[in-house]
């Protein structure tokens, strides 16, 4: 975690891995991914600088699964924290600028992602979420 006013990828990893049955982490290259029940709930953002270029890791940005309605609300309410790009425009995930988000808000987003992708059997084992 960072100081007041923002997160970093290590702090995001601590929040994600605190959720039940979440696997993943931050690799040596800085790429992060977090799954529950074999389904991705959050991962590092890879941008494409131009249509013919390979994707490149954007440090400090995490893609988090969410309902499309939630995504639309977040994009409108807080564009300084949340954004999208052409690749993610129709995908049910929002891009999060970690420096601009507080731990409590990111924790809520990750819990929502967990609820969105966790298989039914996993949810039944953890009804408190």
Backbone atoms as SQL, in Angstrom:
CREATE TABLE atoms (id INTEGER PRIMARY KEY, chain TEXT, resi INTEGER, resn TEXT, atom TEXT, x REAL, y REAL, z REAL);
INSERT INTO atoms VALUES
  (1, 'A', 1, 'UNK', 'N', 0.846, -1.171, 0.000),
  (2, 'A', 1, 'UNK', 'CA', 0.000, 0.000, 0.000),
  (3, 'A', 1, 'UNK', 'C', 0.893, 1.237, 0.000),
  (4, 'A', 2, 'UNK', 'N', 0.343, 2.334, -0.352),
  (5, 'A', 2, 'UNK', 'CA', 1.068, 3.609, -0.357),
  (6, 'A', 2, 'UNK', 'C', 0.675, 4.392, 0.876),
  (7, 'A', 3, 'UNK', 'N', 1.138, 5.603, 0.898),
  (8, 'A', 3, 'UNK', 'CA', 0.725, 6.515, 1.954),
  (9, 'A', 3, 'UNK', 'C', -0.696, 6.981, 1.701),
  (10, 'A', 4, 'UNK', 'N', -1.067, 8.063, 2.365),
  (11, 'A', 4, 'UNK', 'CA', -2.416, 8.603, 2.201),
  (12, 'A', 4, 'UNK', 'C', -2.660, 8.963, 0.743),
  (13, 'A', 5, 'UNK', 'N', -3.824, 8.637, 0.267),
  (14, 'A', 5, 'UNK', 'CA', -4.231, 9.085, -1.046),
  (15, 'A', 5, 'UNK', 'C', -3.980, 8.153, -2.193),
  (16, 'A', 6, 'UNK', 'N', -3.604, 6.930, -1.962),
  (17, 'A', 6, 'UNK', 'CA', -3.459, 6.065, -3.117),
  (18, 'A', 6, 'UNK', 'C', -2.887, 4.706, -2.797),
  (19, 'A', 7, 'UNK', 'N', -2.948, 3.869, -3.816),
  (20, 'A', 7, 'UNK', 'CA', -2.504, 2.481, -3.706),
  (21, 'A', 7, 'UNK', 'C', -1.353, 2.254, -4.680),
  (22, 'A', 8, 'UNK', 'N', -0.711, 1.101, -4.532),
  (23, 'A', 8, 'UNK', 'CA', 0.235, 0.617, -5.520),
  (24, 'A', 8, 'UNK', 'C', -0.115, -0.847, -5.784),
  (25, 'A', 9, 'UNK', 'N', 0.597, -1.489, -6.698),
  (26, 'A', 9, 'UNK', 'CA', 0.235, -2.852, -7.082),
  (27, 'A', 9, 'UNK', 'C', 0.417, -3.833, -5.924),
  (28, 'A', 10, 'UNK', 'N', 1.422, -3.625, -5.090),
  (29, 'A', 10, 'UNK', 'CA', 1.623, -4.517, -3.948),
  (30, 'A', 10, 'UNK', 'C', 0.462, -4.404, -2.962),
  (31, 'A', 11, 'UNK', 'N', -0.019, -3.187, -2.740),
  (32, 'A', 11, 'UNK', 'CA', -1.180, -2.998, -1.870),
  (33, 'A', 11, 'UNK', 'C', -2.431, -3.619, -2.455),
  (34, 'A', 12, 'UNK', 'N', -2.598, -3.471, -3.769),
  (35, 'A', 12, 'UNK', 'CA', -3.740, -4.094, -4.444),
  (36, 'A', 12, 'UNK', 'C', -3.662, -5.608, -4.312),
  (37, 'A', 13, 'UNK', 'N', -2.451, -6.152, -4.421),
  (38, 'A', 13, 'UNK', 'CA', -2.268, -7.600, -4.287),
  (39, 'A', 13, 'UNK', 'C', -2.669, -8.071, -2.893),
  (40, 'A', 14, 'UNK', 'N', -2.291, -7.323, -1.868),
  (41, 'A', 14, 'UNK', 'CA', -2.668, -7.699, -0.497),
  (42, 'A', 14, 'UNK', 'C', -4.183, -7.750, -0.344),
  (43, 'A', 15, 'UNK', 'N', -4.867, -6.766, -0.900),
  (44, 'A', 15, 'UNK', 'CA', -6.334, -6.753, -0.809),
  (45, 'A', 15, 'UNK', 'C', -6.938, -7.933, -1.567),
  (46, 'A', 16, 'UNK', 'N', -6.470, -8.167, -2.788),
  (47, 'A', 16, 'UNK', 'CA', -7.028, -9.247, -3.610),
  (48, 'A', 16, 'UNK', 'C', -6.776, -10.606, -2.972),
  (49, 'A', 17, 'UNK', 'N', -5.550, -10.830, -2.505),
  (50, 'A', 17, 'UNK', 'CA', -5.195, -12.138, -1.950),
  (51, 'A', 17, 'UNK', 'C', -5.811, -12.386, -0.581),
  (52, 'A', 18, 'UNK', 'N', -6.361, -11.352, 0.049),
  (53, 'A', 18, 'UNK', 'CA', -7.065, -11.524, 1.322),
  (54, 'A', 18, 'UNK', 'C', -8.459, -12.105, 1.118),
  (55, 'A', 19, 'UNK', 'N', -8.946, -12.068, -0.116),
  (56, 'A', 19, 'UNK', 'CA', -10.270, -12.623, -0.407),
  (57, 'A', 19, 'UNK', 'C', -10.175, -14.143, -0.508),
  (58, 'A', 20, 'UNK', 'N', -11.242, -14.849, -0.141),
  (59, 'A', 20, 'UNK', 'CA', -11.200, -16.309, -0.111),
  (60, 'A', 20, 'UNK', 'C', -10.875, -16.946, -1.466),
  (61, 'A', 21, 'UNK', 'N', -9.943, -17.880, -1.422),
  (62, 'A', 21, 'UNK', 'CA', -9.590, -18.736, -2.552),
  (63, 'A', 21, 'UNK', 'C', -9.044, -17.989, -3.767),
  (64, 'A', 22, 'UNK', 'N', -8.558, -16.780, -3.543),
  (65, 'A', 22, 'UNK', 'CA', -7.950, -16.021, -4.644),
  (66, 'A', 22, 'UNK', 'C', -6.495, -16.458, -4.789),
  (67, 'A', 23, 'UNK', 'N', -6.113, -16.720, -6.018),
  (68, 'A', 23, 'UNK', 'CA', -4.742, -17.090, -6.350),
  (69, 'A', 23, 'UNK', 'C', -4.154, -16.027, -7.259),
  (70, 'A', 24, 'UNK', 'N', -2.843, -15.914, -7.251),
  (71, 'A', 24, 'UNK', 'CA', -2.172, -14.970, -8.134),
  (72, 'A', 24, 'UNK', 'C', -1.155, -14.167, -7.378),
  (73, 'A', 25, 'UNK', 'N', -0.803, -13.033, -7.936),
  (74, 'A', 25, 'UNK', 'CA', 0.178, -12.167, -7.315),
  (75, 'A', 25, 'UNK', 'C', 0.823, -11.274, -8.343),
  (76, 'A', 26, 'UNK', 'N', 1.916, -10.645, -7.922),
  (77, 'A', 26, 'UNK', 'CA', 2.673, -9.743, -8.786),
  (78, 'A', 26, 'UNK', 'C', 3.973, -10.448, -9.150),
  (79, 'A', 27, 'UNK', 'N', 4.207, -10.624, -10.446),
  (80, 'A', 27, 'UNK', 'CA', 5.409, -11.302, -10.912),
  (81, 'A', 27, 'UNK', 'C', 6.622, -10.389, -10.959),
  (82, 'A', 28, 'UNK', 'N', 7.762, -10.965, -11.301),
  (83, 'A', 28, 'UNK', 'CA', 9.019, -10.213, -11.369),
  (84, 'A', 28, 'UNK', 'C', 8.962, -9.068, -12.371),
  (85, 'A', 29, 'UNK', 'N', 8.172, -9.219, -13.417),
  (86, 'A', 29, 'UNK', 'CA', 8.062, -8.168, -14.436),
  (87, 'A', 29, 'UNK', 'C', 7.123, -7.047, -14.011),
  (88, 'A', 30, 'UNK', 'N', 6.422, -7.244, -12.884),
  (89, 'A', 30, 'UNK', 'CA', 5.452, -6.260, -12.426),
  (90, 'A', 30, 'UNK', 'C', 4.033, -6.576, -12.848),
  (91, 'A', 31, 'UNK', 'N', 3.864, -7.626, -13.687),
  (92, 'A', 31, 'UNK', 'CA', 2.521, -8.007, -14.125),
  (93, 'A', 31, 'UNK', 'C', 1.809, -8.712, -12.971),
  (94, 'A', 32, 'UNK', 'N', 0.565, -8.331, -12.739),
  (95, 'A', 32, 'UNK', 'CA', -0.235, -8.921, -11.666),
  (96, 'A', 32, 'UNK', 'C', -1.476, -9.584, -12.244),
  (97, 'A', 33, 'UNK', 'N', -1.882, -10.678, -11.622),
  (98, 'A', 33, 'UNK', 'CA', -3.165, -11.289, -11.973),
  (99, 'A', 33, 'UNK', 'C', -3.722, -11.987, -10.740),
  (100, 'A', 34, 'UNK', 'N', -5.047, -11.962, -10.642),
  (101, 'A', 34, 'UNK', 'CA', -5.743, -12.538, -9.498),
  (102, 'A', 34, 'UNK', 'C', -6.971, -13.277, -10.008),
  (103, 'A', 35, 'UNK', 'N', -7.093, -14.560, -9.648),
  (104, 'A', 35, 'UNK', 'CA', -8.233, -15.378, -10.077),
  (105, 'A', 35, 'UNK', 'C', -8.890, -16.007, -8.862),
  (106, 'A', 36, 'UNK', 'N', -10.145, -16.350, -9.060),
  (107, 'A', 36, 'UNK', 'CA', -10.875, -17.152, -8.081),
  (108, 'A', 36, 'UNK', 'C', -11.589, -18.247, -8.863),
  (109, 'A', 37, 'UNK', 'N', -11.393, -19.481, -8.450),
  (110, 'A', 37, 'UNK', 'CA', -12.022, -20.602, -9.147),
  (111, 'A', 37, 'UNK', 'C', -11.611, -20.695, -10.606),
  (112, 'A', 38, 'UNK', 'N', -10.395, -20.259, -10.935),
  (113, 'A', 38, 'UNK', 'CA', -9.914, -20.319, -12.305),
  (114, 'A', 38, 'UNK', 'C', -10.415, -19.207, -13.207),
  (115, 'A', 39, 'UNK', 'N', -11.100, -18.227, -12.642),
  (116, 'A', 39, 'UNK', 'CA', -11.627, -17.107, -13.435),
  (117, 'A', 39, 'UNK', 'C', -10.951, -15.811, -13.008),
  (118, 'A', 40, 'UNK', 'N', -10.537, -15.034, -13.985),
  (119, 'A', 40, 'UNK', 'CA', -9.832, -13.781, -13.704),
  (120, 'A', 40, 'UNK', 'C', -10.768, -12.749, -13.094),
  (121, 'A', 41, 'UNK', 'N', -10.319, -12.143, -11.992),
  (122, 'A', 41, 'UNK', 'CA', -11.102, -11.067, -11.379),
  (123, 'A', 41, 'UNK', 'C', -10.385, -9.724, -11.461),
  (124, 'A', 42, 'UNK', 'N', -9.053, -9.742, -11.570),
  (125, 'A', 42, 'UNK', 'CA', -8.281, -8.501, -11.716),
  (126, 'A', 42, 'UNK', 'C', -6.912, -8.845, -12.297),
  (127, 'A', 43, 'UNK', 'N', -6.349, -7.913, -13.069),
  (128, 'A', 43, 'UNK', 'CA', -5.062, -8.148, -13.724),
  (129, 'A', 43, 'UNK', 'C', -4.457, -6.812, -14.123),
  (130, 'A', 44, 'UNK', 'N', -3.170, -6.828, -14.385),
  (131, 'A', 44, 'UNK', 'CA', -2.478, -5.621, -14.843),
  (132, 'A', 44, 'UNK', 'C', -2.973, -5.213, -16.216),
  (133, 'A', 45, 'UNK', 'N', -2.949, -3.922, -16.450),
  (134, 'A', 45, 'UNK', 'CA', -3.371, -3.361, -17.733),
  (135, 'A', 45, 'UNK', 'C', -2.209, -3.378, -18.715),
  (136, 'A', 46, 'UNK', 'N', -2.469, -3.938, -19.872),
  (137, 'A', 46, 'UNK', 'CA', -1.516, -3.930, -20.977),
  (138, 'A', 46, 'UNK', 'C', -2.093, -3.041, -22.070),
  (139, 'A', 47, 'UNK', 'N', -1.440, -1.919, -22.333),
  (140, 'A', 47, 'UNK', 'CA', -1.914, -0.973, -23.349),
  (141, 'A', 47, 'UNK', 'C', -1.270, -1.298, -24.689),
  (142, 'A', 48, 'UNK', 'N', -1.944, -0.905, -25.741),
  (143, 'A', 48, 'UNK', 'CA', -1.382, -1.043, -27.086),
  (144, 'A', 48, 'UNK', 'C', -1.112, 0.376, -27.590),
  (145, 'A', 49, 'UNK', 'N', 0.171, 0.772, -27.661),
  (146, 'A', 49, 'UNK', 'CA', 0.504, 2.148, -28.059),
  (147, 'A', 49, 'UNK', 'C', -0.020, 2.521, -29.443),
  (148, 'A', 50, 'UNK', 'N', -0.034, 1.572, -30.352),
  (149, 'A', 50, 'UNK', 'CA', -0.669, 1.786, -31.655),
  (150, 'A', 50, 'UNK', 'C', -1.165, 0.431, -32.145),
  (151, 'A', 51, 'UNK', 'N', -2.078, 0.424, -33.110),
  (152, 'A', 51, 'UNK', 'CA', -2.737, -0.824, -33.510),
  (153, 'A', 51, 'UNK', 'C', -1.809, -1.969, -33.908),
  (154, 'A', 52, 'UNK', 'N', -0.624, -1.674, -34.401),
  (155, 'A', 52, 'UNK', 'CA', 0.276, -2.741, -34.842),
  (156, 'A', 52, 'UNK', 'C', 1.336, -3.101, -33.802),
  (157, 'A', 53, 'UNK', 'N', 1.347, -2.399, -32.697),
  (158, 'A', 53, 'UNK', 'CA', 2.364, -2.629, -31.667),
  (159, 'A', 53, 'UNK', 'C', 1.920, -3.704, -30.681),
  (160, 'A', 54, 'UNK', 'N', 2.893, -4.312, -30.051),
  (161, 'A', 54, 'UNK', 'CA', 2.602, -5.265, -28.979),
  (162, 'A', 54, 'UNK', 'C', 2.085, -4.497, -27.765),
  (163, 'A', 55, 'UNK', 'N', 1.313, -5.183, -26.940),
  (164, 'A', 55, 'UNK', 'CA', 0.825, -4.564, -25.710),
  (165, 'A', 55, 'UNK', 'C', 1.985, -4.393, -24.731),
  (166, 'A', 56, 'UNK', 'N', 1.920, -3.326, -23.940),
  (167, 'A', 56, 'UNK', 'CA', 2.957, -3.050, -22.948),
  (168, 'A', 56, 'UNK', 'C', 2.308, -2.816, -21.584),
  (169, 'A', 57, 'UNK', 'N', 2.996, -3.275, -20.563),
  (170, 'A', 57, 'UNK', 'CA', 2.522, -3.127, -19.194),
  (171, 'A', 57, 'UNK', 'C', 2.484, -1.653, -18.804),
  (172, 'A', 58, 'UNK', 'N', 1.358, -1.246, -18.215),
  (173, 'A', 58, 'UNK', 'CA', 1.229, 0.118, -17.689),
  (174, 'A', 58, 'UNK', 'C', 1.270, 0.004, -16.164),
  (175, 'A', 59, 'UNK', 'N', 2.408, 0.323, -15.557),
  (176, 'A', 59, 'UNK', 'CA', 2.517, 0.200, -14.104),
  (177, 'A', 59, 'UNK', 'C', 1.467, 1.066, -13.398),
  (178, 'A', 60, 'UNK', 'N', 0.942, 0.536, -12.305),
  (179, 'A', 60, 'UNK', 'CA', 0.007, 1.317, -11.507),
  (180, 'A', 60, 'UNK', 'C', -1.418, 1.336, -12.008),
  (181, 'A', 61, 'UNK', 'N', -1.732, 0.488, -12.995),
  (182, 'A', 61, 'UNK', 'CA', -3.111, 0.406, -13.491),
  (183, 'A', 61, 'UNK', 'C', -3.556, -1.046, -13.406),
  (184, 'A', 62, 'UNK', 'N', -4.715, -1.258, -12.798),
  (185, 'A', 62, 'UNK', 'CA', -5.282, -2.586, -12.613),
  (186, 'A', 62, 'UNK', 'C', -6.636, -2.661, -13.300),
  (187, 'A', 63, 'UNK', 'N', -6.857, -3.704, -14.084),
  (188, 'A', 63, 'UNK', 'CA', -8.174, -3.972, -14.660),
  (189, 'A', 63, 'UNK', 'C', -8.947, -4.809, -13.649),
  (190, 'A', 64, 'UNK', 'N', -10.172, -4.413, -13.354),
  (191, 'A', 64, 'UNK', 'CA', -10.994, -5.107, -12.357),
  (192, 'A', 64, 'UNK', 'C', -12.340, -5.436, -12.979),
  (193, 'A', 65, 'UNK', 'N', -12.727, -6.711, -12.908),
  (194, 'A', 65, 'UNK', 'CA', -14.023, -7.134, -13.440),
  (195, 'A', 65, 'UNK', 'C', -15.152, -6.458, -12.681),
  (196, 'A', 66, 'UNK', 'N', -16.184, -6.084, -13.414),
  (197, 'A', 66, 'UNK', 'CA', -17.381, -5.498, -12.812),
  (198, 'A', 66, 'UNK', 'C', -18.509, -5.564, -13.834),
  (199, 'A', 67, 'UNK', 'N', -19.712, -5.373, -13.366),
  (200, 'A', 67, 'UNK', 'CA', -20.862, -5.319, -14.269),
  (201, 'A', 67, 'UNK', 'C', -20.728, -4.092, -15.163),
  (202, 'A', 68, 'UNK', 'N', -21.248, -4.190, -16.370),
  (203, 'A', 68, 'UNK', 'CA', -21.154, -3.066, -17.307),
  (204, 'A', 68, 'UNK', 'C', -21.830, -1.813, -16.759),
  (205, 'A', 69, 'UNK', 'N', -22.908, -1.988, -15.995),
  (206, 'A', 69, 'UNK', 'CA', -23.603, -0.845, -15.403),
  (207, 'A', 69, 'UNK', 'C', -22.714, -0.159, -14.362),
  (208, 'A', 70, 'UNK', 'N', -22.022, -0.963, -13.562),
  (209, 'A', 70, 'UNK', 'CA', -21.101, -0.420, -12.565),
  (210, 'A', 70, 'UNK', 'C', -19.972, 0.332, -13.253),
  (211, 'A', 71, 'UNK', 'N', -19.449, -0.263, -14.313),
  (212, 'A', 71, 'UNK', 'CA', -18.372, 0.371, -15.076),
  (213, 'A', 71, 'UNK', 'C', -18.803, 1.744, -15.586),
  (214, 'A', 72, 'UNK', 'N', -19.973, 1.811, -16.182),
  (215, 'A', 72, 'UNK', 'CA', -20.473, 3.084, -16.717),
  (216, 'A', 72, 'UNK', 'C', -20.590, 4.127, -15.610),
  (217, 'A', 73, 'UNK', 'N', -21.099, 3.718, -14.456),
  (218, 'A', 73, 'UNK', 'CA', -21.248, 4.634, -13.332),
  (219, 'A', 73, 'UNK', 'C', -19.884, 5.135, -12.853),
  (220, 'A', 74, 'UNK', 'N', -18.918, 4.232, -12.708),
  (221, 'A', 74, 'UNK', 'CA', -17.585, 4.615, -12.241),
  (222, 'A', 74, 'UNK', 'C', -16.897, 5.563, -13.219),
  (223, 'A', 75, 'UNK', 'N', -17.001, 5.260, -14.505),
  (224, 'A', 75, 'UNK', 'CA', -16.369, 6.106, -15.521),
  (225, 'A', 75, 'UNK', 'C', -16.930, 7.522, -15.501),
  (226, 'A', 76, 'UNK', 'N', -18.225, 7.630, -15.281),
  (227, 'A', 76, 'UNK', 'CA', -18.857, 8.950, -15.253),
  (228, 'A', 76, 'UNK', 'C', -18.562, 9.690, -13.950),
  (229, 'A', 77, 'UNK', 'N', -18.611, 8.956, -12.834),
  (230, 'A', 77, 'UNK', 'CA', -18.480, 9.598, -11.527),
  (231, 'A', 77, 'UNK', 'C', -17.051, 9.997, -11.176),
  (232, 'A', 78, 'UNK', 'N', -16.065, 9.234, -11.628),
  (233, 'A', 78, 'UNK', 'CA', -14.691, 9.494, -11.183),
  (234, 'A', 78, 'UNK', 'C', -13.665, 9.195, -12.276),
  (235, 'A', 79, 'UNK', 'N', -13.652, 9.990, -13.347),
  (236, 'A', 79, 'UNK', 'CA', -12.703, 9.730, -14.436),
  (237, 'A', 79, 'UNK', 'C', -11.237, 9.890, -14.026),
  (238, 'A', 80, 'UNK', 'N', -10.987, 10.528, -12.901),
  (239, 'A', 80, 'UNK', 'CA', -9.608, 10.632, -12.422),
  (240, 'A', 80, 'UNK', 'C', -9.110, 9.302, -11.850),
  (241, 'A', 81, 'UNK', 'N', -10.039, 8.420, -11.467),
  (242, 'A', 81, 'UNK', 'CA', -9.677, 7.108, -10.913),
  (243, 'A', 81, 'UNK', 'C', -9.911, 5.964, -11.886),
  (244, 'A', 82, 'UNK', 'N', -10.921, 6.101, -12.745),
  (245, 'A', 82, 'UNK', 'CA', -11.342, 4.996, -13.607),
  (246, 'A', 82, 'UNK', 'C', -11.338, 5.420, -15.066),
  (247, 'A', 83, 'UNK', 'N', -10.945, 4.495, -15.948),
  (248, 'A', 83, 'UNK', 'CA', -10.969, 4.789, -17.380),
  (249, 'A', 83, 'UNK', 'C', -11.126, 3.487, -18.158),
  (250, 'A', 84, 'UNK', 'N', -11.212, 3.618, -19.467),
  (251, 'A', 84, 'UNK', 'CA', -11.289, 2.465, -20.358),
  (252, 'A', 84, 'UNK', 'C', -10.496, 2.804, -21.614),
  (253, 'A', 85, 'UNK', 'N', -10.385, 1.846, -22.507),
  (254, 'A', 85, 'UNK', 'CA', -9.771, 2.086, -23.812),
  (255, 'A', 85, 'UNK', 'C', -10.556, 1.286, -24.844),
  (256, 'A', 86, 'UNK', 'N', -10.140, 1.353, -26.093),
  (257, 'A', 86, 'UNK', 'CA', -10.883, 0.658, -27.146),
  (258, 'A', 86, 'UNK', 'C', -10.990, -0.839, -26.880),
  (259, 'A', 87, 'UNK', 'N', -9.926, -1.446, -26.371),
  (260, 'A', 87, 'UNK', 'CA', -9.930, -2.886, -26.103),
  (261, 'A', 87, 'UNK', 'C', -10.944, -3.249, -25.012),
  (262, 'A', 88, 'UNK', 'N', -11.046, -2.430, -23.992),
  (263, 'A', 88, 'UNK', 'CA', -11.918, -2.719, -22.845),
  (264, 'A', 88, 'UNK', 'C', -13.309, -2.099, -22.955),
  (265, 'A', 89, 'UNK', 'N', -13.536, -1.293, -23.974),
  (266, 'A', 89, 'UNK', 'CA', -14.781, -0.531, -24.063),
  (267, 'A', 89, 'UNK', 'C', -16.028, -1.392, -23.853),
  (268, 'A', 90, 'UNK', 'N', -16.091, -2.564, -24.452),
  (269, 'A', 90, 'UNK', 'CA', -17.287, -3.413, -24.329),
  (270, 'A', 90, 'UNK', 'C', -17.082, -4.568, -23.351),
  (271, 'A', 91, 'UNK', 'N', -15.942, -4.619, -22.705),
  (272, 'A', 91, 'UNK', 'CA', -15.627, -5.718, -21.788),
  (273, 'A', 91, 'UNK', 'C', -16.060, -5.354, -20.370),
  (274, 'A', 92, 'UNK', 'N', -16.557, -6.321, -19.596),
  (275, 'A', 92, 'UNK', 'CA', -17.019, -6.024, -18.235),
  (276, 'A', 92, 'UNK', 'C', -15.867, -5.898, -17.227),
  (277, 'A', 93, 'UNK', 'N', -15.043, -4.886, -17.445),
  (278, 'A', 93, 'UNK', 'CA', -13.946, -4.572, -16.519),
  (279, 'A', 93, 'UNK', 'C', -13.651, -3.083, -16.643),
  (280, 'A', 94, 'UNK', 'N', -13.236, -2.506, -15.524),
  (281, 'A', 94, 'UNK', 'CA', -12.866, -1.092, -15.513),
  (282, 'A', 94, 'UNK', 'C', -11.374, -0.996, -15.205),
  (283, 'A', 95, 'UNK', 'N', -10.716, -0.014, -15.789),
  (284, 'A', 95, 'UNK', 'CA', -9.296, 0.223, -15.536),
  (285, 'A', 95, 'UNK', 'C', -9.172, 1.223, -14.394),
  (286, 'A', 96, 'UNK', 'N', -8.338, 0.876, -13.415),
  (287, 'A', 96, 'UNK', 'CA', -8.221, 1.658, -12.180),
  (288, 'A', 96, 'UNK', 'C', -6.815, 2.240, -12.059),
  (289, 'A', 97, 'UNK', 'N', -6.737, 3.557, -11.886),
  (290, 'A', 97, 'UNK', 'CA', -5.457, 4.224, -11.598),
  (291, 'A', 97, 'UNK', 'C', -5.206, 4.062, -10.096),
  (292, 'A', 98, 'UNK', 'N', -4.296, 3.185, -9.746),
  (293, 'A', 98, 'UNK', 'CA', -4.097, 2.847, -8.340),
  (294, 'A', 98, 'UNK', 'C', -3.660, 4.038, -7.490),
  (295, 'A', 99, 'UNK', 'N', -2.858, 4.934, -8.032),
  (296, 'A', 99, 'UNK', 'CA', -2.418, 6.111, -7.266),
  (297, 'A', 99, 'UNK', 'C', -3.581, 6.992, -6.840),
  (298, 'A', 100, 'UNK', 'N', -4.686, 6.900, -7.569),
  (299, 'A', 100, 'UNK', 'CA', -5.816, 7.803, -7.345),
  (300, 'A', 100, 'UNK', 'C', -6.936, 7.190, -6.513),
  (301, 'A', 101, 'UNK', 'N', -6.765, 5.954, -6.047),
  (302, 'A', 101, 'UNK', 'CA', -7.858, 5.292, -5.337),
  (303, 'A', 101, 'UNK', 'C', -7.428, 4.933, -3.918),
  (304, 'A', 102, 'UNK', 'N', -8.355, 5.059, -2.997),
  (305, 'A', 102, 'UNK', 'CA', -8.116, 4.687, -1.604),
  (306, 'A', 102, 'UNK', 'C', -8.310, 3.183, -1.433),
  (307, 'A', 103, 'UNK', 'N', -7.665, 2.626, -0.426),
  (308, 'A', 103, 'UNK', 'CA', -7.728, 1.189, -0.166),
  (309, 'A', 103, 'UNK', 'C', -9.163, 0.701, 0.018),
  (310, 'A', 104, 'UNK', 'N', -9.963, 1.446, 0.744),
  (311, 'A', 104, 'UNK', 'CA', -11.337, 1.019, 1.020),
  (312, 'A', 104, 'UNK', 'C', -12.157, 0.892, -0.270),
  (313, 'A', 105, 'UNK', 'N', -11.995, 1.850, -1.172),
  (314, 'A', 105, 'UNK', 'CA', -12.744, 1.795, -2.427),
  (315, 'A', 105, 'UNK', 'C', -12.252, 0.645, -3.306),
  (316, 'A', 106, 'UNK', 'N', -10.939, 0.450, -3.374),
  (317, 'A', 106, 'UNK', 'CA', -10.409, -0.661, -4.168),
  (318, 'A', 106, 'UNK', 'C', -10.842, -1.997, -3.579),
  (319, 'A', 107, 'UNK', 'N', -10.845, -2.101, -2.259),
  (320, 'A', 107, 'UNK', 'CA', -11.303, -3.328, -1.613),
  (321, 'A', 107, 'UNK', 'C', -12.746, -3.634, -2.010),
  (322, 'A', 108, 'UNK', 'N', -13.595, -2.623, -2.033),
  (323, 'A', 108, 'UNK', 'CA', -14.979, -2.823, -2.457),
  (324, 'A', 108, 'UNK', 'C', -15.083, -3.289, -3.898),
  (325, 'A', 109, 'UNK', 'N', -14.267, -2.705, -4.771),
  (326, 'A', 109, 'UNK', 'CA', -14.265, -3.135, -6.182),
  (327, 'A', 109, 'UNK', 'C', -13.808, -4.579, -6.313),
  (328, 'A', 110, 'UNK', 'N', -12.750, -4.943, -5.579),
  (329, 'A', 110, 'UNK', 'CA', -12.244, -6.313, -5.655),
  (330, 'A', 110, 'UNK', 'C', -13.246, -7.311, -5.084),
  (331, 'A', 111, 'UNK', 'N', -13.942, -6.928, -4.023),
  (332, 'A', 111, 'UNK', 'CA', -14.990, -7.804, -3.483),
  (333, 'A', 111, 'UNK', 'C', -16.112, -7.987, -4.509),
  (334, 'A', 112, 'UNK', 'N', -16.468, -6.911, -5.192),
  (335, 'A', 112, 'UNK', 'CA', -17.468, -7.014, -6.250),
  (336, 'A', 112, 'UNK', 'C', -17.005, -7.912, -7.374),
  (337, 'A', 113, 'UNK', 'N', -15.727, -7.802, -7.750),
  (338, 'A', 113, 'UNK', 'CA', -15.167, -8.667, -8.795),
  (339, 'A', 113, 'UNK', 'C', -15.211, -10.121, -8.348),
  (340, 'A', 114, 'UNK', 'N', -14.864, -10.364, -7.087),
  (341, 'A', 114, 'UNK', 'CA', -14.905, -11.721, -6.537),
  (342, 'A', 114, 'UNK', 'C', -16.316, -12.290, -6.669),
  (343, 'A', 115, 'UNK', 'N', -17.310, -11.508, -6.261),
  (344, 'A', 115, 'UNK', 'CA', -18.706, -11.964, -6.342),
  (345, 'A', 115, 'UNK', 'C', -19.138, -12.198, -7.783),
  (346, 'A', 116, 'UNK', 'N', -18.609, -11.404, -8.710),
  (347, 'A', 116, 'UNK', 'CA', -18.971, -11.521, -10.121),
  (348, 'A', 116, 'UNK', 'C', -18.440, -12.799, -10.742),
  (349, 'A', 117, 'UNK', 'N', -17.208, -13.187, -10.416),
  (350, 'A', 117, 'UNK', 'CA', -16.586, -14.311, -11.125),
  (351, 'A', 117, 'UNK', 'C', -16.479, -15.604, -10.330),
  (352, 'A', 118, 'UNK', 'N', -16.592, -15.556, -9.016),
  (353, 'A', 118, 'UNK', 'CA', -16.422, -16.781, -8.224),
  (354, 'A', 118, 'UNK', 'C', -17.485, -17.814, -8.592),
  (355, 'A', 119, 'UNK', 'N', -17.063, -19.056, -8.801),
  (356, 'A', 119, 'UNK', 'CA', -18.037, -20.116, -9.072),
  (357, 'A', 119, 'UNK', 'C', -18.988, -20.294, -7.884),
  (358, 'A', 120, 'UNK', 'N', -20.158, -20.806, -8.156),
  (359, 'A', 120, 'UNK', 'CA', -21.181, -21.000, -7.127),
  (360, 'A', 120, 'UNK', 'C', -20.654, -21.798, -5.943),
  (361, 'A', 121, 'UNK', 'N', -19.905, -22.855, -6.199),
  (362, 'A', 121, 'UNK', 'CA', -19.377, -23.686, -5.105),
  (363, 'A', 121, 'UNK', 'C', -18.469, -22.872, -4.187),
  (364, 'A', 122, 'UNK', 'N', -17.674, -21.990, -4.740),
  (365, 'A', 122, 'UNK', 'CA', -16.789, -21.141, -3.937),
  (366, 'A', 122, 'UNK', 'C', -17.627, -20.161, -3.121),
  (367, 'A', 123, 'UNK', 'N', -18.626, -19.562, -3.745),
  (368, 'A', 123, 'UNK', 'CA', -19.498, -18.626, -3.023),
  (369, 'A', 123, 'UNK', 'C', -20.209, -19.320, -1.866),
  (370, 'A', 124, 'UNK', 'N', -20.622, -20.566, -2.071),
  (371, 'A', 124, 'UNK', 'CA', -21.307, -21.302, -1.000),
  (372, 'A', 124, 'UNK', 'C', -20.374, -21.566, 0.176),
  (373, 'A', 125, 'UNK', 'N', -19.087, -21.749, -0.102),
  (374, 'A', 125, 'UNK', 'CA', -18.122, -21.978, 0.981),
  (375, 'A', 125, 'UNK', 'C', -17.814, -20.694, 1.754),
  (376, 'A', 126, 'UNK', 'N', -18.163, -19.556, 1.174),
  (377, 'A', 126, 'UNK', 'CA', -17.844, -18.260, 1.791),
  (378, 'A', 126, 'UNK', 'C', -19.063, -17.333, 1.734),
  (379, 'A', 127, 'UNK', 'N', -20.141, -17.704, 2.416),
  (380, 'A', 127, 'UNK', 'CA', -21.380, -16.918, 2.325),
  (381, 'A', 127, 'UNK', 'C', -21.278, -15.532, 2.957),
  (382, 'A', 128, 'UNK', 'N', -20.237, -15.277, 3.739),
  (383, 'A', 128, 'UNK', 'CA', -20.080, -13.970, 4.399),
  (384, 'A', 128, 'UNK', 'C', -19.727, -12.854, 3.420),
  (385, 'A', 129, 'UNK', 'N', -19.346, -13.203, 2.199),
  (386, 'A', 129, 'UNK', 'CA', -18.983, -12.148, 1.229),
  (387, 'A', 129, 'UNK', 'C', -20.157, -11.703, 0.407);
